[in-house]
Amino acid sequence: MLRRKLPANIKSATKALHVDHAIEDGAAVSPPIHQSVTYRTDSPEDFSQKAQEPFNDVFYARHGTPTSSRIAKILADLEGAEEAMMFASGMGAITTTILALVQQGDHVIAQKSLYSASASFLTKFLPRFGVDITLVDQQSIEEFEKAIISKTKIILVETPVNPLMRLTDLRSVSKLAKIHNIITICDNTFATPINQTPIKLGIDLVVHSASKYIGGHHDLLAGCVVGSTELLRRIWDTSMDLGPTAAPFNSWLALRGIRTLKLRVMEHNANALKVASYLEQHPKIGDVFYPGLTSHPQFKLANQQMSGFGGMLSFDIPGGYQAGSKFLKALNICLNAASLGGVDTLVVQPAVMFRARLTDQEITELNITPGMIRMSVGIEDLCDILNDIEIALSKI
């Protein structure tokens, strides 16, 4: 079949629609789902070669599948990287990536504010196998620098991050890491490659929970890691032992979702900024945390490394647990549900959500107040979101 050659320097929305057609194996505009687990080979020699070949998606599904290769190709292009791999979940991507790069006696630096499962993996799992962890304030490049020792192998960051939407200076962290030959990993789930491309800022590896904005519809579980072919080969080797393989159907759902990623993210950006501005002026609301507000302490950094500010924000309702609970119960359009990044507006009370993993003291140390609400702003009509919030606040 004739392969189409795309023009150079196409934009992100076009990449999400067309770059995977370079590996197209048929004329279907909507790509097929390759559900087969195993593929025939032509000879014992062919079998042996394919069994050892990294990223081979037509040998056995744990090695990869044609469907996951298509979404991986798009993600690599959007992030400006050489290679990408899909995983069964975002945590599958994070844990496999870190385990591929460390061994007993190594040291990892991470920021204190991280996705709770990432933090648990670092502080509870890795130390059992002789890997030391140091947590630092993500806002202080000096703390990152002071934490570096001769055995430091990885710096893991996430920006923006729960619950205060704090940012990490990716350029500064990457420059510091390169001086000491340390691999940097950035969780880019909240920002997406539409709003932020860490690899272009010097970061080595980028991870995503594809269940969030990439899929965009609250209907799949998947993750990915993006970076150089050299590093991805090491991660692929480890994935062969651990087996966190993305299911073909979930990869296909992510592929379908990413086609509209830019459209959705632009709407998330616009709605979230207006919701944050509205909340900041509301007499029943305390602090509002959104990197697109001039009141955000890192607003200047946000403008330097982000092209849009995302759909995630948090705000404090004075009155503690009870006030936050009343607000959530009074909402009709905004849904009280875990996760984020989909078309629907979702809200949670972090102090309640994090109780499953953290003590009350740990929650307080993260500056999470009892009445804090985290909102993943969806793409509903803005006036309906604001009206739903206003009615709920009137019940407090």
N, C-alpha and C positions, 0 to 999 in steps of 0.2 A: 504493500500500500504506500502511496505517496506521503511522505512526511512533510508537514508544513514547517517552514522556517519563519520564526517570529522576528519582527524588527528589533533592533537593539534598543535598550533603554525604555522599554514599555513600563507603564506605571503599575502600581500595586493592584488596582482593581482589575486590570487586564491580565496581570500575572495569575491572579487567583482563578481566572476563567480559562486560561489557555496554555500555561507552561507545561502542564502534564500531558498535553496532546502530542508532545514530541515522543512520548513512549506509547502512543496509542497503538493498540493491536486490532483495531477494527474500525468500522465507519460510524459506530454509535456516537451520537452527540453526548448523550448521558452515558457515562462509562459503566461497564458491567461490574458485578460483584464476583470476584474470583473466590469461590467458597471452598475449592479443593484444598485438602491438607497436603497431598503429595502429588508429585509429577513424575511421569515416566522419563527415563533417560535412554539414549541410543546405544550405549555400550557400557561395560564395566569401567572403562577409562573415563567416559563422560560422567558416569556416576561419581567416581572418585574426585574428579575436578570440581563438579558442582557442590559436592559435600563440603569442600574446603573453601569455596569462594565466598567472601563476605558480601552481605547484602543481596545474595542470590534469592530472588523471589519466586523462582519456579523449580524449587527442589523439595522443600518441606516447610510447612507454614511457620514453624518456630524460627526459621531463617529469615522469613519475610514473605509477603504476598504481593502480587501485582497491584492489588487495591491499596495496600498501605504504601507501596512505592509511589503511587500517584500523589497522594496527599503529602507524603514526605518531600517530593520534588517541589511542590508549591511552597511548603513551609521554608525549605532551604532558600528558595529564590526570594521570598518575602523578607526573610531575616538577613539576606546577603551572605549566605554561608555556602560551603561546598556540599554538605551532606546533611541528611536528617533521618531520624528513625522514629517509628511509631511504637507506642507501648500500650499495655492494657489500661493504664491509668496514669495520671500525672505523678502520683507517688511511685509507680513502677518506673517511670522515667528518671525521677530524682534518685531513688535508692540504687538502681542499677548503675547510673552514671557515677555516683560517688563510690560505690563498691568496686567499680572498674579501675578507679584511679588511686585508691589508698590501700595500704597494707598495715599490719601490726607495727606500732611504733610511730606511725605518721600523725600529723597534726592538721586539724581543719579549723579555719576561722569562719564564723558566721555571725550575722547580725542578731541581736536579741529579739527583734520583732520578725517572726517568720510564720508562714503557714504552720498551724499547730502540729500537723502530722510530720512535717519536715523537722520541726524543733524536737519532737519526740524521737524521731529516728536518730538525730544527731546526739542528743543528750542521754538517751536511754539505751539505744541499740548499739551504736558504734563503740562506746567505751567498753562494752562487754568483750570486744575483740581487739582491745589494745590500741584504739585510735583515740587520741586526745582532742578535746573540743574547747575552743575559747569563743565566748560570745561577746560582741562589742556593740556599742551604740552606732547604728548605721549612719547617723548624722555627723560622726567625728572621724575624719580620715586619720587623725592622730591615733585614735584607739586601734584602728586597723593596723597601722604601722607598728605600734608598740606590741601588738599581739604576735607579730611574725617571729618565728624561731627557725632554726636550721631545718627542722623536720616538717615545716608547714608545706603542705602539698596543694591545698584547695582553699579558696575563699568563695563562700556561697553567699549571695545576696538576693534580695527580692525587693522590687521597687515598681510602683507604690506597694504598700503593704498594710494589712490590718493592724490595728483598728483605726489608727490616726492618719492613715494615708501618708505616712512619712516616706521620704525619698532617700535613695542612696546615690551618691555622686559616682556614676559609672566610669567616667573618664579618669577621675582621680584614683579610684580603686584599681582599675586596669593598669594604669601607669605604675603604681606601686607594686602590683603583683609581677609585672614583667621584669622589674629590677631584680626581683628575688626568684624568678623562674617558677612562679606559682600559677596554677591553673585557676581561672575565674569562671564561676557559673552564676548565671542570673536567671531567676524565675521571672519570666516576662508575662505571666498569665493576665494580670490586671491591665497592663498597658496594651498588649497585643502588638504585633509588628506594624500595625497601622499607625500607632501613636509613638512607638519607641523601638529602635533597632540596636540592642546592646552590642552586637558584634561590630557594628560600625563605630562604636565608642570604645572598642578595644577589648571587650569581653570575649572569652574563648568559647564558652558553651552557653546556649540558651535552652531553658526548659519551659514547657507549657503544660498545664492541664487543658487538654483539648476538649474536655467536657464543658468548658466555660465558653468564652467568646468564639473560639474557632468553630466549635459545633453550633453554638448559639441558640439551641432550641430545647435545652434540658432533656435530651433524649438519647445521649450516648455517654459512655465512659471510655476515655482514652487519654493518652499523654504523648509527648514527643520531646526529643532532644535534638538540637541543631548545632552544627559546628564544623570543624575541619574534618576531612576524610581520615586523617591520622588518628585523631581522638575518637571519632565515631567507630573506627575499626576496633579500638580497645573496648569500647562500650558494647559493640556487637559481640565480641568474643565472650564477654561476661554474660550477656543476655542469653547466649546459647546454653549456659549452665543454669541460669536462674529461671528462664522461660516466661518472662512477663510480656508475652506476645499480644499485640493488638488483634482483636477479632476482625475478619474481613468486613463484616457488616458494619461494625462501629467505625472502621476506617472509611467505609463508603459514606456513612452519615456525616463524618467530619469533612469528607471531600465535598459533599453536597452543601454543607454549611459554609465552608470557606469561600464558596463562590460569591456569597453576598457579604463577606466579612467587612469590607470597607464601607458599604452602605449602612450596615447595622452599627458599626463602631462610630461613624460620623453622627448618627442619630443618638446613640448612647451619650456621646460627648456633649452634644447640644442640649439634650434634655437634662443631663446631670448638672451642667453648669447653671442652668436656669433654676433647677430645683435647689441647688446649694445656695444660690443668691437669694432665692425666696426664703429659705429657712434662716439664713443669716439675719434677715430683717424681722423675723417673726418674734413677737414678745414672749411666746411660750417656749422658745428654744434657746438653749445655752450655746456652747461652742459648736461650730460646724467645721468639719475637717474635709477639705477637698483641695487638691493641688492647683486647681484652676482659679481659686479665689485669691485676691491680692492679700487677704489676711492670713493665708497659709504661710508659716514661717519659712518654707522653702519654695515659695512661688518663683523666685528668680531662677533657681536650679531647674524647676519644672519647665520653664520656658527655654532653658538651654538644652535640655536633653529629650524633651517630649514635643511632638507636633500636635498633640491633643491630650486632654487630661483624663479621659476615660469615663466610665459609667459608675464608678464606685465612690461612695461618700459615707461619712458617719456624722452623727449629730447627737448632742446630749439633751435629754428631756429632764429638767429638774423635777425631783419628786421620787427618784429611785426606781426600784424594781416595779412598784405598783403603777407608777405613771407610765413607764415603758410598756408594761403589760396591757394597760388600758388602751394605749395608742394602737398597739398591734391588733388587739381584738376589734377595734372600731374600723379598721381598714376593710374595704370591699374590693378594690381593684389591685392594690399592692398585696402580694401574697407573703404570708409568714412561712418561709421555707428555706432550707439550707441551699447552698451553692450560689452561683452568681453567673453573670455574663450571658444570660439568655434573653430572649425577646420580652419576657415578662418581668415586671418590676418585683423584686424579691426583697424582703426585709427580715432581719433577725435582731435579737437582743444579745450582743456578744457576751455579756456577763452570764447569761443563761446558757448560751451555746458552748462556751469554753469550760463550763463547770464539769463537763464530761472528762476533760483532760487535765485541767489546772485547778490548783487550790485557790481559795479566796484571796490569799496573800499574793499568789502569782498573778491573779487577775488584776489586783490593785497595782502591782508593780508594772504592769503593762499599760497603766493609765486608763483602764477601762472602768467607767463609772457604771453604777447599777442601771441608770436610765438611758444609757447609750444605745442608739439604734444604728445598725449598718444597713445601708440601702444599695442594692444593685439596680440602678435605674434602667428601666426597659425602654422599649420603643413605642409604647402607647402614645396617644395624643397627649401632649404636655398638659393641656388644660385639665384633662381627666386625672392625671397623676396629682397635680396640684390641688384639685378639688377634693380628691380622696384624702390627701394629707390634711387639708384644712378641716374637713369634717371630723376626722379622727382626733385632731388636736382640740377641737371644740368640746370633746367628751371628757377631757382631762380637767 
